[in-house]
Amino acid sequence: MSALDEILKLKFGYDAFRPLQREIMDEALAGRDVFALLPTGGGKSLCFQLPAIVRPGLTLVVSPLIALMKDQVDALQASGIPATYLNSSLGAEESRRRLNSLHQGDYKLLYVAPERLLLESWEDKLQSWNIHLIAIDEAHCISEWGHDFRPEYRKLARLRQLLPEAPVMALTATATDRVREDIIHHLKLRQPKRFIASFNRPNLSYRVIPKNKPLQQILDFVKKREHESGIIYCASRKGTESLAESLADRGIRAKPYHAGLSNEERSRHQEGFLRDEIRVICATVAFGMGINKPNVRYVIHHDLPKNLEGYYQETGRAGRDALPSDCLLLFSAGDVAKQMHFIDELSDAEEQQKARTQLQQMLHYAESSACRRVDLLGYFGEGWTQVPCGACDNCLSPRDSYDGTVPAQKLLSCVFRIRRAGGFGVGLNHVVEVLTGANTEKIRRWKHDQLSTYGIGSELHRNEWLSIGRELLRLGYLSLAPGQHHVLTLTPAGLAVLKEGNPFT
């Protein structure tokens, strides 16, 4: 048995390494740069924690989350591994004590946030601490195309100049090809060995349901699992507090968790959740949980996530112990409209376009009738052919389909006639208003009440038309004109449905 195997068993209690862990550690111990993409629950932390024990000197861990630092350091100390963290949650006296211990070489691992790391006063400290490995956790934060971009991560390349001999290990649980290249480029990794694990989490099941009386839907779901732990993601701080209060009023041990709470409150709620005293944590999607709790049995999204990467990482906090766990997304057109409104308020045009593209991908996932696993893994460039997967709503209960050729032709025709009549395009909402015969100021001003398609869709409800429109977008019969406010244009495929009467299911 090697030293690594012995420490794995003795300090961490595991009998065997997870896929790629051993290979990643061997590269780091050989002093080479590493890029590691392991899914949430794939054991990223161990990849730098175990080498830190084996080799002399200090391992520097860059982490964006205070909660994650405390959680990991507590676990390491409980296993007898000298580790510490420095962040804004500590008082001046405690910070000084830890700095003194670092100068004396008392620790094997130091967790620190990127903002503090790059203060000028830290340069001499870093060079005097005998740092032998730099681990950049949540490395996707360095990319503007990552789901959680942090500008301060861009400055981490400075570490290469300060500590040229120390190998760098970049770790993330979620990254598209574009984000991977960004990480390697911006961190100035030197010919890194790349380790890419499968994104598939076989123990997770995925389900999307129409959002209708969400509190009742969540209550029904949670009460069937009252002895299990879960995380519910909400779009706003107010939403997390309101939902946690409503659940608590109905006898469910629930607490909120977001960046607006005091450090003490967040810490208290986190500890209670880790000890199973609190069963449900209601958290903002903007604030990373960073809670390493293996027995989270479900993750619910009360609101639509902004992008698929964030959604994947958040659902990945369920079932880290490899036991079956559920991921539920409540979906409504109202949530889409809210997100669109936030995007419209962004001042940067490129940022707007990026956000629209990401939202569109999220929308396609939520409304797709295909296997959720195929859609999710396909986003990260991984093929999945074992369909039905047996663990998503679309595979377990395939949706009824119907011949939608006539409604599709009506909507496509309306898009075509609006553009031909005025020489400009409009958004989906306006097209639906024309189809349903609405009497709005814009319709009167643009004389769209005189079009042959005005009112021809009154047999369907407005939400049904919006859903058909989004499906036509998803299937490529319509597209959103780049750089414009959600303006619909007909694609060649859409024109074929319109002119040739191609069937549409």
C-alpha positions as CSV (number, residue, x, y, z in Angstrom):
1,M,0.0,0.0,0.0
2,S,1.4,3.4,-1.0
3,A,1.7,6.5,1.3
4,L,-1.3,8.0,-0.6
5,D,-3.5,5.0,0.0
6,E,-2.5,4.9,3.7
7,I,-3.4,8.5,4.2
8,L,-6.6,8.2,2.2
9,K,-7.7,5.4,4.7
10,L,-6.2,6.8,7.9
11,K,-7.1,10.5,7.5
12,F,-10.1,10.6,5.2
13,G,-11.7,7.1,5.9
14,Y,-11.9,6.1,2.2
15,D,-10.9,2.7,0.9
16,A,-10.3,3.7,-2.7
17,F,-9.8,6.8,-4.9
18,R,-12.6,8.1,-7.1
19,P,-12.1,8.3,-10.8
20,L,-9.1,10.5,-11.8
21,Q,-8.2,11.5,-8.2
22,R,-5.0,9.4,-8.0
23,E,-3.8,10.6,-11.5
24,I,-4.4,14.3,-10.5
25,M,-2.5,13.9,-7.3
26,D,0.5,12.2,-9.0
27,E,0.8,15.2,-11.4
28,A,0.7,17.7,-8.6
29,L,3.2,15.8,-6.5
30,A,5.5,15.7,-9.6
31,G,5.4,19.6,-9.6
32,R,3.3,20.0,-12.8
33,D,0.3,22.3,-13.5
34,V,-3.1,20.6,-13.6
35,F,-6.6,21.4,-14.9
36,A,-9.2,19.2,-13.3
37,L,-12.9,19.2,-14.1
38,L,-14.7,16.9,-11.7
39,P,-18.5,17.0,-11.2
40,T,-19.9,18.3,-7.9
41,G,-19.5,15.4,-5.5
42,G,-16.6,14.0,-7.5
43,G,-14.0,14.7,-4.8
44,K,-12.2,17.8,-6.0
45,S,-11.0,18.9,-2.6
46,L,-9.2,15.6,-1.9
47,C,-7.0,16.2,-5.0
48,F,-5.1,19.0,-3.2
49,Q,-5.7,18.1,0.4
50,L,-4.0,14.7,0.3
51,P,-0.9,15.9,-1.6
52,A,-0.7,18.8,1.0
53,I,-0.2,16.2,3.8
54,V,2.4,14.2,1.8
55,R,4.7,17.0,0.6
56,P,6.6,19.6,2.8
57,G,5.6,23.2,2.9
58,L,2.2,24.9,2.6
59,T,-0.6,24.4,0.1
60,L,-2.4,27.6,-0.7
61,V,-6.1,27.1,-1.5
62,V,-8.0,30.0,-3.3
63,S,-11.7,29.8,-2.6
64,P,-14.5,32.4,-3.2
65,L,-16.7,31.1,-0.4
66,I,-16.3,31.8,3.3
67,A,-18.8,29.0,4.1
68,L,-16.7,26.5,2.1
69,M,-13.5,27.6,3.8
70,K,-14.8,27.1,7.3
71,D,-16.6,23.8,6.3
72,Q,-13.4,22.3,4.8
73,V,-11.0,23.5,7.5
74,D,-13.3,22.2,10.3
75,A,-13.4,18.8,8.6
76,L,-9.6,18.8,8.1
77,Q,-8.9,19.8,11.7
78,A,-11.3,17.1,12.9
79,S,-9.1,14.6,11.1
80,G,-6.0,16.0,12.7
81,I,-4.7,17.9,9.7
82,P,-3.3,21.3,10.4
83,A,-5.3,23.7,8.2
84,T,-6.6,27.2,8.6
85,Y,-8.3,30.0,6.7
86,L,-8.1,33.8,6.7
87,N,-11.1,35.9,5.7
88,S,-13.3,38.7,6.7
89,S,-15.3,36.6,9.3
90,L,-12.3,36.7,11.7
91,G,-11.5,39.4,14.2
92,A,-8.1,41.2,14.1
93,E,-6.7,39.3,17.1
94,E,-7.6,35.9,15.6
95,S,-6.2,36.9,12.2
96,R,-2.9,37.9,13.9
97,R,-2.7,34.6,15.8
98,R,-3.2,32.6,12.5
99,L,-0.6,34.7,10.6
100,N,2.0,34.1,13.4
101,S,1.3,30.4,13.1
102,L,1.8,30.6,9.3
103,H,5.1,32.3,9.7
104,Q,6.2,29.5,12.1
105,G,5.2,26.8,9.5
106,D,2.4,25.3,11.7
107,Y,-0.1,24.7,8.9
108,K,-0.3,22.4,5.9
109,L,-3.2,24.2,4.1
110,L,-4.3,27.8,4.0
111,Y,-7.6,28.8,2.6
112,V,-8.0,32.4,1.5
113,A,-10.3,34.5,-0.8
114,P,-8.7,36.0,-3.9
115,E,-9.4,39.6,-2.8
116,R,-7.3,39.3,0.3
117,L,-4.6,37.3,-1.4
118,L,-3.7,40.1,-3.8
119,L,-3.3,42.9,-1.3
120,E,0.1,44.5,-1.6
121,S,0.9,43.7,2.1
122,W,0.5,40.0,1.3
123,E,3.3,39.7,-1.3
124,D,6.1,39.3,1.2
125,K,4.0,36.9,3.3
126,L,3.3,34.6,0.4
127,Q,7.0,34.5,-0.6
128,S,8.0,33.6,3.0
129,W,5.5,30.8,3.7
130,N,7.2,28.0,1.7
131,I,4.2,27.5,-0.6
132,H,4.6,24.3,-2.6
133,L,1.2,24.1,-4.4
134,I,-1.5,26.6,-5.4
135,A,-5.0,25.2,-5.7
136,I,-7.6,27.4,-7.4
137,D,-11.0,26.1,-6.4
138,E,-14.1,27.1,-8.4
139,A,-11.8,28.1,-11.2
140,H,-14.7,28.8,-13.6
141,C,-15.1,32.2,-11.7
142,I,-12.2,33.5,-13.8
143,S,-14.2,33.3,-17.0
144,E,-16.7,35.9,-18.1
145,W,-18.5,32.9,-19.7
146,G,-18.6,31.0,-16.4
147,H,-21.8,31.1,-14.5
148,D,-20.3,32.9,-11.5
149,F,-17.7,35.3,-12.9
150,R,-15.7,37.2,-10.3
151,P,-13.4,40.0,-11.6
152,E,-11.0,39.5,-8.7
153,Y,-10.2,36.0,-10.0
154,R,-8.6,37.6,-13.1
155,K,-5.8,39.0,-10.9
156,L,-4.7,35.5,-9.7
157,A,-2.2,35.2,-12.6
158,R,-0.1,37.5,-10.4
159,L,0.6,34.4,-8.3
160,R,2.7,33.0,-11.1
161,Q,5.1,36.0,-10.8
162,L,5.2,35.9,-7.0
163,L,5.6,32.1,-6.7
164,P,7.1,30.9,-10.1
165,E,8.2,27.5,-8.7
166,A,4.9,26.5,-7.2
167,P,2.7,24.3,-9.5
168,V,-0.9,25.4,-10.0
169,M,-4.0,23.2,-9.8
170,A,-7.2,24.7,-11.3
171,L,-10.4,22.9,-10.2
172,T,-14.0,23.3,-11.2
173,A,-17.2,21.2,-11.3
174,T,-18.7,22.8,-14.3
175,A,-17.2,24.3,-17.5
176,T,-17.9,24.4,-21.2
177,D,-15.0,24.2,-23.7
178,R,-14.9,28.0,-23.9
179,V,-14.7,28.4,-20.1
180,R,-12.0,25.7,-19.9
181,E,-9.7,27.5,-22.3
182,D,-10.4,30.8,-20.4
183,I,-9.2,29.2,-17.2
184,I,-6.0,27.8,-18.6
185,H,-5.3,31.1,-20.4
186,H,-6.0,33.6,-17.6
187,L,-4.3,31.5,-14.9
188,K,-1.2,31.1,-17.2
189,L,-1.1,27.4,-16.6
190,R,2.1,25.8,-18.1
191,Q,1.2,22.9,-20.4
192,P,-1.2,21.6,-17.9
193,K,-2.3,18.0,-17.8
194,R,-6.1,18.0,-18.3
195,F,-8.4,15.7,-16.5
196,I,-12.1,15.8,-17.5
197,A,-14.5,13.5,-15.7
198,S,-18.0,12.6,-16.9
199,F,-20.7,15.1,-16.1
200,N,-23.2,12.4,-15.6
201,R,-24.5,12.0,-12.0
202,P,-26.3,8.6,-12.3
203,N,-28.0,8.8,-8.9
204,L,-29.8,12.1,-9.6
205,S,-33.2,12.2,-11.2
206,Y,-34.4,15.4,-13.0
207,R,-37.9,16.8,-13.2
208,V,-39.5,20.0,-14.4
209,I,-43.1,20.9,-13.5
210,P,-45.3,23.9,-14.3
211,K,-45.1,26.4,-11.5
212,N,-48.6,26.7,-10.0
213,K,-49.1,27.6,-6.3
214,P,-45.4,27.0,-5.7
215,L,-45.7,27.0,-1.9
216,Q,-48.2,24.1,-2.0
217,Q,-46.1,22.3,-4.6
218,I,-43.0,22.5,-2.4
219,L,-45.0,21.5,0.7
220,D,-46.4,18.4,-1.0
221,F,-42.9,17.5,-2.2
222,V,-41.1,18.1,1.1
223,K,-43.7,16.5,3.4
224,K,-43.1,13.2,1.5
225,R,-39.5,13.5,2.6
226,E,-39.8,15.1,6.0
227,H,-36.9,13.2,7.5
228,E,-34.6,14.1,4.6
229,S,-32.4,17.2,4.0
230,G,-32.9,19.5,1.0
231,I,-31.9,22.8,-0.5
232,I,-34.4,25.1,-2.2
233,Y,-33.0,27.8,-4.5
234,C,-34.8,31.1,-4.8
235,A,-34.0,34.1,-7.1
236,S,-34.1,36.7,-4.3
237,R,-33.0,37.2,-0.7
238,K,-36.6,38.2,0.2
239,G,-37.8,35.0,-1.5
240,T,-35.6,32.8,0.6
241,E,-36.8,34.4,3.8
242,S,-40.4,34.3,2.9
243,L,-40.3,30.7,1.8
244,A,-38.3,29.6,4.9
245,E,-40.8,31.3,7.1
246,S,-43.8,29.8,5.4
247,L,-42.3,26.3,5.6
248,A,-41.4,26.8,9.3
249,D,-44.9,28.0,10.0
250,R,-46.1,24.6,8.7
251,G,-43.8,22.6,10.9
252,I,-40.8,22.1,8.6
253,R,-37.4,23.0,10.1
254,A,-36.3,25.5,7.4
255,K,-34.0,28.5,7.5
256,P,-32.8,31.1,4.9
257,Y,-29.2,31.4,3.7
258,H,-28.0,34.4,1.7
259,A,-25.3,37.0,1.5
260,G,-27.5,39.6,3.3
261,L,-27.5,37.7,6.6
262,S,-24.8,38.3,9.2
263,N,-21.8,36.0,9.3
264,E,-23.1,34.7,12.6
265,E,-26.6,33.9,11.3
266,R,-25.2,32.2,8.1
267,S,-22.8,30.2,10.2
268,R,-25.6,29.2,12.6
269,H,-27.9,28.1,9.8
270,Q,-25.1,26.2,8.1
271,E,-24.1,24.4,11.2
272,G,-27.7,23.4,11.9
273,F,-28.1,22.1,8.4
274,L,-24.9,20.1,8.6
275,R,-26.0,18.5,11.9
276,D,-29.5,17.8,10.5
277,E,-31.1,20.1,13.1
278,I,-32.4,22.2,10.1
279,R,-33.9,20.0,7.4
280,V,-34.3,22.6,4.6
281,I,-32.1,25.5,3.6
282,C,-33.7,28.2,1.3
283,A,-30.8,29.8,-0.5
284,T,-30.2,32.4,-3.2
285,V,-28.8,31.1,-6.5
286,A,-26.5,34.1,-6.5
287,F,-24.8,33.0,-3.3
288,G,-22.9,29.8,-3.6
289,M,-23.8,27.4,-0.8
290,G,-20.4,25.7,-0.4
291,I,-21.8,23.3,2.0
292,N,-20.2,19.9,1.8
293,K,-23.1,17.8,3.0
294,P,-23.2,14.3,1.5
295,N,-26.9,13.4,2.4
296,V,-28.8,16.2,0.6
297,R,-31.6,14.2,-0.8
298,Y,-33.2,16.9,-3.0
299,V,-32.6,20.2,-4.6
300,I,-35.6,22.3,-5.7
301,H,-35.4,25.4,-7.9
302,H,-38.3,27.7,-6.9
303,D,-37.3,30.1,-9.7
304,L,-35.7,29.6,-13.1
305,P,-31.9,29.7,-13.0
306,K,-30.1,32.1,-15.3
307,N,-28.1,29.4,-17.1
308,L,-27.5,25.7,-17.3
309,E,-24.1,25.8,-15.7
310,G,-25.4,27.3,-12.5
311,Y,-28.4,24.9,-12.6
312,Y,-26.1,21.9,-13.0
313,Q,-23.8,22.9,-10.2
314,E,-26.7,23.6,-7.9
315,T,-28.5,20.3,-8.6
316,G,-25.1,18.7,-8.1
317,R,-25.3,19.5,-4.4
318,A,-27.8,16.6,-4.0
319,G,-26.7,13.0,-3.5
320,R,-22.9,13.5,-2.9
321,D,-23.1,10.1,-1.1
322,A,-24.1,8.5,-4.4
323,L,-27.5,7.6,-3.1
324,P,-30.7,8.4,-5.2
325,S,-31.7,12.0,-5.0
326,D,-34.2,14.3,-6.7
327,C,-33.8,17.6,-8.6
328,L,-37.1,19.5,-9.2
329,L,-37.4,22.7,-11.2
330,L,-40.6,24.8,-11.0
331,F,-41.1,26.5,-14.3
332,S,-43.3,29.4,-15.3
333,A,-43.4,31.9,-18.2
334,G,-43.6,34.6,-15.6
335,D,-40.1,33.7,-14.4
336,V,-38.8,34.0,-18.0
337,A,-40.3,37.5,-18.3
338,K,-38.6,38.5,-15.0
339,Q,-35.3,37.3,-16.3
340,M,-35.7,39.1,-19.6
341,H,-36.5,42.3,-17.7
342,F,-33.3,42.0,-15.7
343,I,-31.3,41.4,-18.9
344,D,-32.9,44.5,-20.6
345,E,-31.6,46.6,-17.7
346,L,-27.9,45.5,-18.3
347,S,-26.0,48.5,-19.7
348,D,-23.4,46.4,-21.7
349,A,-24.7,45.2,-25.0
350,E,-22.4,42.2,-25.1
351,E,-23.3,41.3,-21.6
352,Q,-27.0,41.4,-22.6
353,Q,-26.5,39.2,-25.6
354,K,-24.5,36.6,-23.5
355,A,-27.2,36.6,-20.8
356,R,-30.0,36.1,-23.5
357,T,-28.1,33.2,-25.0
358,Q,-27.7,31.5,-21.7
359,L,-31.3,32.1,-20.7
360,Q,-32.4,30.7,-24.1
361,Q,-30.4,27.5,-23.3
362,M,-32.0,27.2,-19.9
363,L,-35.4,27.7,-21.5
364,H,-34.8,25.0,-24.0
365,Y,-33.9,22.6,-21.2
366,A,-37.0,23.4,-19.2
367,E,-39.4,23.1,-22.1
368,S,-37.8,20.2,-23.9
369,S,-39.6,16.9,-24.2
370,A,-36.3,15.1,-24.8
371,C,-34.3,13.2,-22.1
372,R,-33.1,15.7,-19.5
373,R,-29.8,13.9,-19.2
374,V,-29.1,14.1,-22.9
375,D,-29.8,17.9,-22.9
376,L,-27.8,18.6,-19.8
377,L,-24.7,16.5,-20.7
378,G,-24.9,17.7,-24.3
379,Y,-24.5,21.3,-23.1
380,F,-21.1,20.3,-21.7
381,G,-20.2,18.5,-24.9
382,E,-20.7,15.0,-23.5
383,G,-22.8,12.5,-25.5
384,W,-25.4,10.3,-23.8
385,T,-27.0,7.5,-25.8
386,Q,-28.6,5.4,-23.0
387,V,-32.2,6.6,-23.7
388,P,-34.5,6.3,-21.9
389,C,-32.3,7.2,-19.0
390,G,-34.8,6.0,-16.4
391,A,-34.2,9.0,-14.2
392,C,-36.0,12.0,-15.7
393,D,-39.6,13.0,-16.1
394,N,-39.5,13.0,-19.9
395,C,-38.1,9.4,-20.0
396,L,-40.3,8.0,-17.2
397,S,-43.5,9.7,-18.4
398,P,-43.1,10.8,-22.1
399,R,-45.4,13.7,-22.9
400,D,-48.4,13.3,-25.1
401,S,-47.7,14.9,-28.5
402,Y,-50.3,16.3,-31.0
403,D,-50.3,17.7,-34.5
404,G,-49.5,21.3,-34.0
405,T,-49.1,22.2,-37.7
406,V,-52.1,24.6,-37.8
407,P,-51.1,26.6,-34.7
408,A,-47.5,26.7,-35.8
409,Q,-48.5,28.0,-39.2
410,K,-50.7,30.7,-37.6
411,L,-47.9,31.9,-35.4
412,L,-45.2,31.8,-38.2
413,S,-47.6,33.5,-40.6
414,C,-48.2,36.2,-38.1
415,V,-44.4,36.8,-37.7
416,F,-44.1,36.9,-41.5
417,R,-47.0,39.3,-42.1
418,I,-46.0,41.7,-39.3
419,R,-42.6,42.1,-40.8
420,R,-43.9,42.4,-44.4
421,A,-46.5,45.1,-43.4
422,G,-44.2,47.4,-41.4
423,G,-40.7,46.4,-42.5
424,F,-39.7,45.6,-38.9
425,G,-39.9,42.7,-36.5
426,V,-41.5,42.4,-33.1
427,G,-41.1,40.2,-30.0
428,L,-43.1,37.1,-29.1
429,N,-45.4,38.9,-26.7
430,H,-46.6,41.3,-29.4
431,V,-47.1,38.4,-31.9
432,V,-49.3,36.6,-29.3
433,E,-51.3,39.8,-28.7
434,V,-52.0,40.1,-32.5
435,L,-53.0,36.4,-32.7
436,T,-55.3,36.7,-29.7
437,G,-56.9,39.9,-30.9
438,A,-55.7,42.2,-28.1
439,N,-56.6,45.9,-28.2
440,T,-53.3,47.5,-27.3
441,E,-51.9,50.9,-28.1
442,K,-49.1,49.4,-30.1
443,I,-51.4,47.3,-32.2
444,R,-53.6,50.3,-33.0
445,R,-50.6,52.5,-33.7
446,W,-48.9,50.0,-36.0
447,K,-52.3,49.0,-37.6
448,H,-51.7,45.4,-36.7
449,D,-55.4,45.0,-36.1
450,Q,-55.8,45.2,-39.9
451,L,-53.6,42.2,-40.5
452,S,-55.2,38.9,-41.8
453,T,-53.7,37.1,-38.8
454,Y,-55.3,39.5,-36.2
455,G,-57.4,37.5,-33.8
456,I,-57.0,34.2,-35.7
457,G,-55.6,32.5,-32.5
458,S,-58.4,33.3,-30.1
459,E,-59.1,29.6,-29.6
460,L,-55.9,29.2,-27.5
461,H,-54.9,31.0,-24.3
462,R,-52.1,33.6,-24.4
463,N,-49.8,31.3,-22.3
464,E,-50.4,28.4,-24.8
465,W,-49.3,30.7,-27.6
466,L,-46.2,31.8,-25.7
467,S,-45.4,28.1,-25.1
468,I,-45.8,27.3,-28.8
469,G,-43.7,30.3,-29.8
470,R,-40.9,29.2,-27.4
471,E,-41.1,25.6,-28.8
472,L,-40.8,27.0,-32.4
473,L,-37.7,28.9,-31.2
474,R,-36.3,25.8,-29.5
475,L,-36.7,23.7,-32.7
476,G,-35.2,26.4,-34.9
477,Y,-38.2,27.5,-36.9
478,L,-37.9,31.0,-35.4
479,S,-34.8,32.8,-34.2
480,L,-34.1,35.9,-32.1
481,A,-32.4,38.6,-34.1
482,P,-28.9,39.3,-32.5
483,G,-28.5,42.6,-30.7
484,Q,-32.2,43.5,-30.8
485,H,-34.8,43.3,-28.1
486,H,-36.2,39.8,-28.5
487,V,-37.2,40.4,-32.1
488,L,-38.4,37.3,-33.9
489,T,-37.3,36.3,-37.4
490,L,-38.4,33.4,-39.5
491,T,-35.6,30.8,-40.3
492,P,-35.5,28.9,-43.6
493,A,-37.0,25.9,-41.7
494,G,-39.8,28.1,-40.4
495,L,-40.5,29.4,-43.9
496,A,-40.7,25.7,-45.1
497,V,-43.4,24.9,-42.5
498,L,-45.3,28.0,-43.7
499,K,-45.0,27.6,-47.4
500,E,-44.9,23.8,-47.8
501,G,-47.2,22.8,-45.0
502,N,-44.6,20.6,-43.4
503,P,-46.1,18.8,-40.4
504,F,-45.2,20.1,-37.0
505,T,-45.6,17.9,-33.9
